[in-house]
Amino acid sequence: MTPFLRQVAEVYLANERNDIMDYCFVFPNKRSGTFFRHYLRQLAKGSPLCMPDISTIGELTARIVPLVEAPRMEQLFILYNEYRKIGGEDIDFDRFLFWGEMILSDFNDVDQYLVEPSKLFVNLRRYREVSANYLTDEQREILSRYWGEQFESPSPDRFWEHLHYNSPTELEQKFLKLWEVLDPLYHRFTSTLQDSGMGTQGMIARRAVESLRKCRTSDLSCRRYIFVGFNVLTLAELSMFELLDTKGVADFYWDNASPAMRDKGNAASRFIDRNTERFRSRYDIDTIYPHTGVEFPEIHLKGIPSSTGQAKMAGKLLNDWIADGTISDPANAIDTAVVLPDDSLLIPMIHSVPEQMSNLNVTMGLPMRTTSFASLINSLVSMHLRATETRGEWCYFYDDIKTVATHPLLGAIDREGCDAIMRTLMQQRIYMLPASEAQRLAPATAYVFAPIDNPNSIDSVYSYFHTLLTSLKEALASHDNDPEKFFVSSYLDALDELRGAALKWGIEMKDSTFIQLLQKAISGVSVSFIGEPLRGLQIMGVLETRALDFNNIILLSMNERIFPRKHYSRSFIPDSLRRSYGMATTDFQESIYAYYFYRLISRARNVAIYYDSRNGATYSCEMSRYITQLIYLHPECKISHSSGIYEFTPPEKSVIAIERTPEIKQKLLEFCIPGGRPLSASSINDYISCPLRFYLQQLGGLNADNELTDYMDSATYGTIVHAVAEKVYTGWRGDAQSVKITDDMLDGIIKSKSTLDRLITECINKEFNRRGEGDTTPLVGEARVMGNLIKHILVRMFEEEKKFTPFDFIDAEHRIEGTMRLADDLTINIKQYIDRVDRVYPSGGYGDPARGCIRIVDYKTGGDKTEFTTLDHLFDPTIKDRRHALLQAFFYARAYAEKFRYDGPIQPMIYKLKT
């Protein structure tokens, strides 16, 4: 089917070829104008042709009104200053920021729909005087023609129904106070903008209407203005169309070829029908290209349980279309488009395009927020926002600095420095790293870890980020990484623009607002791809498809809340007043997206639609409502619906095994050679549970990394309990071989709070805070809480041990090295550390070795079971909850007995600290 823009071009060349140079063709966007110029060249067939003026609606209004659209941040600063001047609430910019954005949006709408602000923002003390006659005569005339009988003006009382007017709440009082200053605020805001030679988009549109109303036909730069491919119009655009049409210098062409638009109940036809009725075309292209018999193309609908999988499936379909000739020229597939409502699929889609398609035209741009550089900036912002000042020096939280130091972009610049920071964090268990220490460890990127002296100061934040960005730009100059260089430059431009605007309008900020504004300013930046618009496969967003037609279309992410996208409208103007003034409401979005969808597929030959068929906690597989409409409201539409599956053959169950080579045998023999490598009880437990783990750790030298956490894990907790108990008992024993433990000694340590507190503080500072031996720095935060818990556990333990006093304490952390004979032909080297060795006298008679029993005590912080009915519980790796702790305790007892050739009673003992 002939593309809509080509139809318009052909009609004008056929009828007004000689005069076309004096005309201006106006389009919704630049891309449609580019394609229109392309069709004009094609139809000219090489003969001379003076091209007409081609413009967008925004460019047309900019020509009529000599104002420049003000940057969003500058608008916000001006609005804030004017709000303070008219005696509004004395509020900091930081608090004003949230609802200042809402006011800007409302003011723009007021202008776009030519609403008289003094009538809209009426003083609420006169609310009973408000009548249904909101509109001027001109507005009412335009809207009645455009809306027809469907336009209704709701009762003004509906606006006040949600307010307790006689006794408003505190929140309602704030709303009423703000509402009453919006009218003077609007006039001061627009006046200041205009005096500065600037304006908002809506303000420029309003001024353009006013200018057209006063000007004569001879004042216009073109003899005729041809508006092509529009749909939903603001009141300002309607007025411009009306004024130019009345002057006899306007022509209009509407694309309503989709069969869905013949259904008067379809949201897509809601506005286009009124457009075609009110603004008629000079030439009836329907007589040349009738669309009354046009039917839906063949549509292939597929649910795919993956977002990236959709891109891969789209690449496969492109391959199929190349193979069967659907795409005749893969190198220049200009008749094929991939439409991405979800811009996060851009990179996966680019990687999925077949190699034969050497030319791509990407129109949507890569959102900077999805880039690696943006993630680095986000990490740095988090690091500085959570930094704390301790003893006059800024320190960074370990989790933040770890995220920065492990970022791939920073690693590419200074790998050694980043590794040094990570080693320091892990080895010294540092939770708050001083900025100076981070700069010392990574001197090549010291500018990254420089502190921001005052995060609430614009100058301090600007100075840090300016140094950071310029330094990164220099560092990346030698790297083959052009996109990252572009991102740095874009961020630097946004930084300078934001600071310049803040200084120009005298804005003061605190609470780190400047950092947040900087993030907001850069979040909307996109990387523009360089390409030839009229060559290659077209990869585009939904807005870029306006007025364009393609033979082959692939639509991805056709799910609810993605297409149509869920819009949350934040506004001070209630919906009832919006409807009264003919302003845009949320249901406008429904008509806009419906029109985009049905118009896009109307002239295509092949359409493939993919949607995500997964169900999850944060997303749903619900298809877009437009697909459901096609299935149930248009049964004549030929839709084949299928589900995508991942075809893969599960691999055969593989067994990870290490062949016992001669080299490995030789390493194993080292455990048996006198003076060779020793085995511990835990390594023997490893061998029983998982021989592969034993191989990797004992023979391969591979150990799991100790993850640094901001809490005290069970291993550290157990180590501290061991250490405190050891200090208590070895302190009593001194250099003697053993010491008699009595009730008085245990009561003394229980009641001596200062002694136990000091020992716990020293051990926590050494094992958890990594402060070194004997450090008594007072505990804070979690360390203090855990210290109290450890004290409670130890006191309970000492109280329990009073049940078998007196007893002899012999040793703690007792080391045993030597050999252990396991069989006639097998002796192994061992190295054990027994938590505690003591001698108790179960039957009394303290001091009589014959009545004493040696105890091998092992402290356990876990939930190890201490009972068993068969030796299999100790050795069988297939048994759940194998008794690791008991086997280890038995092993200690045997090793101790062999070392001292002890043949008396010996008892393995598990101290379960949990109970």
VOGUTI-276713 format. One record per residue (C-alpha): x, y, z; residue in one letter. Coordinates in steps of 0.05 Angstrom, whole numbers, plus 5000, padded with zeros to 4 digits. Example, Ala and Ser with C-alpha at 12.3 -4.5 7.8 and 13.67 -1.06 7.14 Angstrom:
524649105156a;527349795143s;
***
This chain:
500050005000m;502650704983t;505451065045p;501351645070f;506852155061l;508051924990r;500652014975q;500952744998v;507352864959a;504452564896e;497952974900v;501753624909y;506653484853l;501053294807a;497053934821n;501854474844e;508854284823r;510654984800n;508155334863d;510654824915i;516855234929m;512555764962d;509155285010y;510855045079c;509354315098f;508654235173v;509553545206f;509053265277p;516553115279n;522853195239k;523152475215r;516552505178s;519053135144g;525452775123t;521452205092f;516752695057f;522753035025r;525252345004h;518552194969y;518752864933l;525552694905r;523252004883q;517052284848l;521052834815a;524752274777k;530952694767g;527453304738s;528853984770p;524554134831l;524954714880c;523754414948m;518454704993p;519654935065d;519154335111i;518054465185s;515454175250t;509754505289i;514854725342g;519455035291e;513455405260l;511455725325t;518755905340a;518956285273r;512756675290i;514856855361v;521957125375p;522656745440l;527456185458v;524855595499e;527955655568a;531555045598p;527254675648r;531854825707m;532055565691e;524455575689q;524355265758l;529255775786f;525156365758i;518756075785l;521755995854y;524256715856n;517556995833e;513856565885y;518056875940r;516857585913k;509257545915i;509357365988g;508456615982g;510456156038e;517556266062d;520155606036i;527055346019d;528355165947f;529454445969d;522154395992r;519554805933f;522754335882l;517553785885f;511254185873w;514854715832g;515354195777e;507754095781m;506454845775i;510954895714l;507154325681s;500454655697d;502655335672f;504955015607n;498054675599d;494555335614v;498255645555d;497555055508q;490055075518y;489455835518l;486155845586v;485356525620e;489156415686p;485156945724s;478856545710k;481955865724l;485656045788f;479756425817v;480056675889n;476756145931l;473456655975r;469256815913r;468156095894y;460456155896r;461056675840e;464256165794v;459255965740s;459455465684a;461756005636n;469155865642y;470955995570l;471656605526t;467056665467d;472756475420e;474555855461q;467355635466r;466455705391e;472655305374i;471254765424l;463954695405s;465954595332r;471554115351y;468053715406w;460953775379g;455353545424e;460053105464q;463353705498f;460253825566e;461954355617s;461454025686p;458554395746s;463754825781p;461354565848d;464853905832r;471454265841f;469954415914w;466753755932e;473353475957h;474554066004l;471654186073h;470854926055y;467955166121n;473154796163s;478854576117p;484154116143t;491354346150e;493254016083l;487154336049e;489055016077q;495954956045k;492654765979f;487855355982l;493455846000k;497655595941l;491755605893w;490356335909e;497356565889v;497656165824l;494456725783d;499357275803p;505056765802l;503256585730y;503457305706h;509957475741r;513256825717f;511356935644t;513257665647s;520157515674t;521256975622l;519057435565q;523558005590d;529357515586s;527657325514g;525256635536m;518856255543g;515855575557t;513355145501q;506155315517g;507756055526m;510956085456i;504855725427a;500056235460r;504156815434r;504156505364a;496456485365v;496157205387e;501057405332s;497157025278l;490657355301r;493658045289k;497757925226c;495557995154r;496357465101t;501857875068s;505857855133d;506557095129l;512956805102s;509556265060c;503556275013r;500655645043r;501655195104y;500154465094i;499254075160f;500553335151v;499552735197g;497053065261f;492152745310n;490553025380v;491153785379l;491954285436t;487354885436l;493255315413a;494454865354e;486954855339l;486955615340s;492955655294m;489555175245f;483155585249e;486656255238l;490756015179l;484755665149d;480556295156t;485956685120k;485556175064g;492855965070v;492055275103a;491154565079d;490453935120f;491753185109y;489752665160w;491851945162d;485651525180n;486650915135a;486450395190s;480149955191p;479850075266a;478450815254m;472050635218r;469550385286d;466751005320k;467650685388g;475050605380n;479351105419a;483851185358a;478251525319s;476151995374r;480052605350f;481752425278i;474452415258d;473453125285r;479853345250n;477653085182t;470653385191e;473054075212r;479454165172f;478353905102r;483653745051s;484454154989r;485653524948y;481852884963d;487352354965i;481951834982d;479551854910t;486551684886i;488351214943y;481750944970p;482350625038h;475150435049t;476849715029g;483349685068v;483749095116e;488448915171f;494948585149p;496947895171e;499247945243i;503647445279h;502947505354l;507747155401k;508647135476g;515947055497i;517946955570p;523647445568s;524848175550s;531648045518t;528747425486g;524047865447q;529948215416a;533247555399k;526747305368m;526147945328a;533247825301g;531247115281k;525047375245l;529247885206l;533647305185n;527546915161d;524947525123w;531647585088i;531746845070a;524746835040d;525547495003g;520747905046t;526548375055i;529348434985s;535348875002d;538248705071p;543649235064a;538349775056n;532049515090a;528750205093i;521849875086d;522749495152t;522049785222a;523149505292v;519049925342v;521249915415l;516250205466p;521349995519d;527950365507d;531749875551s;531449365494l;535349815447l;542249505459i;539748775459p;536048935394m;542249235361i;546248615379h;540748165350s;540548475281v;543147985227p;550048135198e;547148205128q;543748845152m;549949275148s;546149935153n;542050135214l;538350775228n;537050845303v;532551435317t;530851365390m;537651475422g;540951095479l;538451355547p;544451575587m;541351305651r;542550595624t;549950695611t;555950465652s;558151175663f;551351365694a;551950785742s;558851035764l;556051725776i;550251435816n;555151035858s;559351655871l;553152065890v;551151525939s;558151495968m;558352245982h;551152296007l;552551746059r;559451996078a;560352186151t;565252656184e;569152316240t;574552686280r;574853236228g;575652766169e;570552516118w;569751756116c;566151326065y;561750726082f;565150086059y;559249856016d;559250505977d;566750525966i;566749795947k;561549935892t;565850505865v;572450135869a;569649525833t;566349925777h;569149695710p;570150395683l;574350605742l;578049945739g;580050075668a;583250725690i;586650505755d;586349755766r;592049735817e;589150285860g;582149985861c;585149305879d;589149625935a;582749935964i;579149265962m;584948895995r;585149406051t;577649356063l;577948596067m;584448506106q;583249046157q;575648976158r;574649726151i;567449956151y;568750706146m;574750866102l;577651566109p;577851956044a;585252096053s;586751346059e;582751195995a;586651735958q;593251455984r;591550755961l;589250975892a;593451585875p;591851555800a;584451665815t;585152075879a;580352585849y;574752055852v;575451965927f;576552695944a;571452915996p;565953435984i;567153906041d;559954156042n;554853726004p;549754296014n;554154805979s;553354915904i;560555135898d;563254515935s;559054025895v;560754375830y;568154395845s;568353645860y;564353435799f;567953915752h;574753635775t;572052925771l;569252995701l;575153365671t;579952855701s;575852275675l;575552595607k;583152645605e;583951925631a;579251655578l;582752045522a;587651465513s;582150935515h;578350695455d;571750855488n;568351395448d;561351315480p;564051415550e;567652045527k;561052315500f;557552165566f;562952535606v;562253145560s;554653135565s;554953105640y;560053665642l;555554105599d;549553965644a;553854125705l;556054805677d;549054975653e;545854805720l;550955205761r;550555795713g;542955815719a;543255755795a;548256325801l;544456755750k;538056725789w;541256725858g;538656045881i;541155765946e;540455025960m;541654546017k;540153816035d;544353605975s;539153875926t;544354095875f;546753375869i;539653135859q;538253675807l;544553485771l;542252755769q;535452975744k;538453415690a;542752865661i;537552305667s;533952545605g;540152585561v;540552075504s;546251875459v;544452045388s;546751535338f;549751795273i;546651475212g;543151595146e;535651665161p;533751415092l;538050795092r;537950135128g;533549795180l;529650295221q;529950205297i;525450705330m;521050895389g;513550985385v;513651745376l;518451685317e;513351275278t;508451855269r;506151935197a;511151395174l;509250735139d;513250095129f;512049445094n;514849015150n;513949195223i;516348845287i;513249115351l;516448915417l;514048975490s;506649005474m;504648945546n;500049355589e;503549935624r;508849935569i;504350045508f;500350445526p;505150695578r;502350825647k;502051575658h;501451875727y;499152595719s;501153045776r;497253695774s;494254225819f;488554305769i;483053805786p;480353375730d;473553705732s;476554385716l;481054085662r;474953805628r;471254475635s;476754835599y;477954305546g;484854155574m;488353495567a;486352945615t;488952235625t;484051955574d;487452375520f;493451905527q;488951315511e;486851635445s;493951825427i;496951135437y;491050785405a;491951225343y;499451095341y;498350345343f;492750275292y;495750775244r;502450425246l;499849745225i;494750015175s;499050005112r;504049455131a;504248785095r;507548385150n;506748535224v;509948145282a;507948325352i;511748055413y;509948125486y;513047885551d;509247285575s;512547225643r;509047315710n;513047605767g;512648005830a;513648675795t;511048535726y;505348185691s;504647825625c;498248185609e;497948355535m;496749065512s;489349255509r;490349395434y;492048665421i;485848455459t;481648945418q;484348635354l;482747935377i;475648055403y;473048685369l;475948555300h;474847815285p;476347965212e;483548105231c;488047515214k;492047385277i;496246775290s;497846725364h;503546285390s;508146225449s;515646265444g;519645725478i;526945625489y;529145005454e;534844685490f;537043985506t;538643905580p;545843685586p;547343005613e;548643005686k;555943135692s;560242905748v;565743375771i;571542925786a;579043015794i;583042435767e;588042185818r;594242295777t;601242125800p;602342855816e;596142875860i;598242225894k;604842535909q;601443145941k;597142675983l;603242306007l;605842966035e;600642876091f;603942216110c;611342386105i;614342566173p;615043316177g;610443406117g;603843786111r;599043676169p;591543536169l;586543876216s;579943596241a;576044076198s;579943866135s;578243136150i;570943336157n;571543676089d;574343046058y;568442636084i;563143146063s;566143355996c;572743075971p;572743595915l;572744165966r;578443816003f;582343775937y;581144515919l;582944775988q;588444306011q;591644115944l;589544665898g;590645235947g;583845545932l;579945855989n;573246215988a;573846965994d;571747236061n;566047706045e;566448356084l;559748486118t;557249066159d;554848586213y;558248086259m;557747396227d;557546756267s;564846586255a;567247256282t;562347216340y;565046526358g;572246756353t;570847336402i;567346876452v;573346396449h;578246966458a;574847266519v;574046596553a;581346436538e;583647106568k;579546976631v;582146276645y;589346376622t;589546996665g;587946576726w;592946026707r;598846476690g;605046056675d;602845456716a;600944796683q;593844846710s;589645236759v;584045056807k;577545406789i;572945546847t;566045856857d;569246486885d;573446576822m;567446496776l;563046946820d;568647456818g;568847506742i;561247496738i;560748086787k;566848456761s;563348826705k;569249266688s;574048676678t;569348296632l;567448926594d;574749096582r;576348406556l;570248396510i;571949096484t;579148896469e;577148256433c;571648596391i;576249166372n;581448656349k;577148136314e;571348566288f;573749286286n;580849086267r;584049586314r;589849176339g;591548816405e;589449146470g;585249706440d;579849936489t;576350446445t;569050466469p;564450046427l;558850376387v;553150146343g;552649406328e;559249256362a;556349516428r;550049106420v;553948476404m;558648616462g;552648606509n;550247956479l;557147636486i;557447866558k;550747546572h;552946886540i;559446866579l;556047016645v;551146456632r;557045986616m;560746166680f;554446046720e;553445366689e;560745176704e;559645306778k;555744656778k;562144236775f;567144666814t;572344576836p;575744356772f;582544446739d;583444896679f;589244636638i;589745016573d;586045416519a;587345406444e;591644806459h;596044636400r;597543916381i;602443756326e;605243076308g;602742436276t;596841986284m;596941256266r;590441056231l;592440366206a;598539916202d;600540236136d;597740936146l;600241486191t;598342216180i;601142876203n;596243276245i;595643986271k;589944136318q;587644716361y;583244506419i;578845066446d;579744856518r;582444286561v;580344196634d;579543646686r;573143546725v;571643086784y;564642796773p;564742396838s;568242906880g;575142796909g;578343396877y;585843296866g;585642536858d;587842386786p;584541706789a;577742036800r;578742606750g;576342626678c;579743026622i;574743446582r;576243666511i;571644266503v;569644536435d;565645186432y;560245196378k;555945796357t;551745396308g;546144896317g;550444266314d;547043636339k;550643276396t;547142596398e;547941986354f;546041256354t;550940966304t;557841136279l;554841256210d;552341916237h;559642126242l;562441866177f;556841766125d;556642386079p;549742196053t;546442286121i;543042956132k;545943346190d;552142916195r;555143026264r;561143446242h;562243746311a;562343086347l;567242766298l;571743366307q;571243316383a;572842566382f;578742706336f;581343236386y;580542736444a;584442196407r;589942686388a;590542936459y;590842226488a;596242026439e;600342646451k;600642546527f;599941776524r;593941876568y;589741256582d;584841536633g;577641766623p;576942306570i;570442656550q;569243036485p;564843626504m;560844096459i;559144786489y;553045006448k;553145756460l;546145836431k;543345456491t;
***
